[in-house]
Amino acid sequence: MSKYLVTGGAGYVGSVVAAHLLEAGHQVTVLDDLSTGFREGVPAGAEFVEGRIQEAGKVLDGSFDGVLHFAASSQVGESVADPEKYWRNNVAGSLELISAMRAAGVRKLVFSSTAATYGEPEAVPIAETARTAPTNTYGATKLAVDHLITSEAVAHGLAAVSLRYFNVAGAYGTYGERHDPESHLIPLVFQAALGQRPHIAVYGDDYPTPDGTCIRDYIHVADLAEAHLLALDAAKPGEHLICNLGNGSGFSVHEVIESVKRVTGREIPVQVSGRRAGDPAVLVASAARAHEALGWTPRRPNLDDIVADAWKFTLAKNGL
């Protein structure tokens, strides 16, 4: 049994990973300021400390075996409008966390990174060797933290793994998406299915894809969590491993809407409008490195299964 600090463990992905750690028999302390997380997202059995990542030094000591770092501001549009917030929270906050880890002698880190570090892809599927050229501040700050982690590994022997997510979806029991405001496609389609919004907006149906809508790589949040536990085992002192996490195949906006129709049995009002600036036609991951280095393969690749788990959580969340 090991002891881990999970920053941002009251959020969507952090809560599912914390639950998996507990199920594996580990001790878990969640550090979250609840600015975007939810107290009910902290799994039973985890110690909860309300606070910012800049306060990690008050929590960390030599009894911890590692840190899983999810705490970050993550809204792309907001990052462009308020870049200072993102540099302060994501980069300066991560620097404080890593400094606190070094002071406490905690030498293992798994970092929640993002496909936004790549920007507009030159080729798909996207491999970790692809050029990193973020098109927004959110992606830029996550890439900056990746560089910070590399420096820390080289200079001070940190054992680190960064996991670059593509589109995370689904739910794990009572743990699912509670974003406010919501920006992810599947929960937005659910809102249209429940009559909580008049329609689902489709931004562009003239892309060079089979049905004209954008294609994205969706990964089940439980598969994502399993990769984090494998990353803890794979982390080696003095090395910073970066792995993409995705299914390796994509689903279009239209296919997602059709899946929600099948799963919910409800009609989904759709309104097509023009393309959004900066939306690539296809974003799909190559997860070959994760398979080779972590021994990870997604076990829930079926879109209807992902949607069904998310729908069950959404119904419970809405008291239905």
ROVORO-908560 format. One record per residue (C-alpha): x, y, z. Coordinates in steps of 0.05 Angstrom, whole numbers, plus 32768, in hexadecimal, padded with zeros to 4 digits. Layout:
<pts>
XYZ...
</pts>
This chain:
<pts>
800080008000801880467FEE8001808C80017FF180C07FCC7FDD81087FC97FA981177F937FA581617F827F6381737F627F4681327F7C7F0081507F837EFC815B7F387EE5812D7F007F2481067EEF7F4581107F337F0A80F17F587F0980B37F2C7F5480A97F337F4F80B27F7F7F18807D7F817F44804D7F597F7F80597F887F5480497FC47F38800A7FA37F807FF47F977F8D7FF97FE27FB4803A7FE57FAD807480157F9480B47FF47F9480FD80097F6D812C7FDB7F8281757FD87F4F81A17FB47F3781E97FBD7EF181D77FA27EF482117F707EDF81E07F397EDD819F7F607EA581857F8C7EA9816B7FD47E7C81317FC17EB0811D7F8D7EE2810B7FC37EDE80BF7FCB7ECC80A2800F7F0C808A80307F3780C380167F5080F980457F39813D802C7F60817D80347F3F81BC80187F7581E87FFC7F9C81FF7FBE7FD781DB7FA0800282147FB97FF381F97FFF800C81B37FEF804881BF801C801A81BE8058800281788045803D81548028807081308053809D80F4804D806380C38057804A80D08010806280A37FD8804C80D07F9F801E81067F837FE981037F4C7FDF814A7F357F9B815D7F167F9081A27F347F8D81D57EFB7F6182097ED97F4A81E77E997F1982117E717F3882217E2D7F0E825F7E207F1A827B7E657F65826F7E5D7F66829D7E217F3D82D37E447F6182CE7E877FA782B37E7A7FC382CD7EBC7F95829E7EE37FAF82627EBB7FF982737EC27FEF827F7F0D7FC682417F1C7FE3820E7EEB802C82217EE7803C82487F26801182187F4E803481DB7F31807881FA7F40806382027F89804A81BB7F8B808A819E7F6D80B481C87F9D808B81AD7FD8809581667FBE80E081707FBC80E1818E800280B98153801D80E2811F7FF880A781087FCE80C680F17F8D808E80D67F61805C80FE7F37802580EE7F05800D812D7EE27FCB81397EBF7FE081587E7D7FB781627E3D7FB481597DF27FAD81A57DEF7FFA81A87DF47FFC81927DAA7FCF81C87D8D7FBC81BE7D447FD781797D31800381707CF47FF081277CF07FC180F67D127FC280CB7D3A7FEB80FA7D67802980DC7D86805280F87DBF8088810B7D8D8059813C7D6B806981867D6C804D81A97DA9802E81EC7D957FF381FD7DC37FBE822B7DA67FA482437DEA7FBE82577E2E7FA382187E4F7FCD81EB7E22800982197E29800782157E75800281C97E75803D81C57E45806481F47E72805781C57EAD806F818A7E8480B081B07E7780B581C07EC180AD81777ED380E381637EA2811381957EC28103817A7F07810E81327EF2815281437ED4816A81707F0C814D814E7F49813C81067F3680F0810D7F3580CC80CF7F1A809580EB7EEF806180D97EBB8036810B7E967FF580F07E777FD981187E3E7F8E810D7E3A7F6381147DFD7F1781167E0A7F0680F77E4D7EBE80DF7E547E9280AD7E797E8A80A57EC47EA080757EFB7E6780657F2B7E5780A57F517E9180CB7F327E8580F27EF27E8581367ED17E6A81717EF97E8A81AA7ED37E6B81EF7EDA7E69820A7EA67E6881CA7E7E7E9181C97E3D7E97817F7E2C7E6D81637DF47E4D81267E147E32814A7E527E1981827E257DF381507DFA7DD581337E3A7DBD81797E4D7D99817D7E0A7D7C81387E157D62814E7E597D45818F7E3F7D7781B87E677D8E81DA7E277D6481E67DE87D9581C27DB97DDC81A97DB17E0781D67D867E3081B67D507E6881E47D3A7E7481D37CF17E5C81997CC77E8A81A57C8C7ECB81887CA67EF281557C7C7ED7811B7CA57EA580E47C927E69810A7CAE7E8581507CAC7E8B81597CF77ECA815B7D227EE781197D3B7F0381127D817F2380D97DA87EF880C77DE57F15809F7E1F7EEE80837E5A7F0180A47E9C7F0A80607EBD7F3C804C7E877F5F808E7E957F62807F7EDF7F81803B7ED37FB8805D7EAB7FC980897EE67FD4804D7F148000802C7EDF8026806E7ED88037806C7F23805880287F18807C803F7ED9809A807F7EF480E6807C7EF9811480AB7F1F813380E07EF3810480D37EB980C780F87E9F809B80CB7E75806580EB7E4A802B80C07E317FED80CF7E097FAC80B07E217F7680A27DEE7F50806B7DCB7F7880747D8C7F38807C7D637F0780B57D617EBD80C47D607E9C80FE7D3C7E6D81307D5D7E3581107D357E4880CB7D4E7E4780E37D967E0281017D8E7DE880C07D6F7E0780987DA87DE380C37DDB7DA280B97DB57DAB806D7DB87DBE806C7E017D89809C7E1B7D51808C7DEB7D4680D77DE47D4681077DA97D7E813B7DA87D6E817F7D897DAA81947D5F7DBD81D87D437DF681DC7D127E1E821C7D0F7E6182327CF37EA582167D067EC8822F7D447F0D824E7D387F45821D7D497F1B81DD7D487F4481A77D247F1D81767CFA7F3C81397D1C7F5F812F7D5F7F7180E77D6D7FA880CC7D9A7FDD80987D8F7FE080737DD1801780447DBC804880607DEF801780577E28800C800F7E12805780017E0E807080287E4B803480207E7A80157FE07E617FD480077E597F9C7FF77E297F5780177E2E7F257FE27E427EE6800B7E357EEE80267DED7EA580207DD87E8380647DD27E3E804B7DE77E5D802D7E277E7F806F7E367E3F80957E2B7E1580647E537E41806B7E917E3F80B77E8B7DF380B67E817DE8808B7EBF7E1180BD7EE87DEC80F87EC97DA880DB7EDB7DBD80CF7F237DDB81157F277D9881327F0F7D7081067F3E7D5080E07F05
</pts>
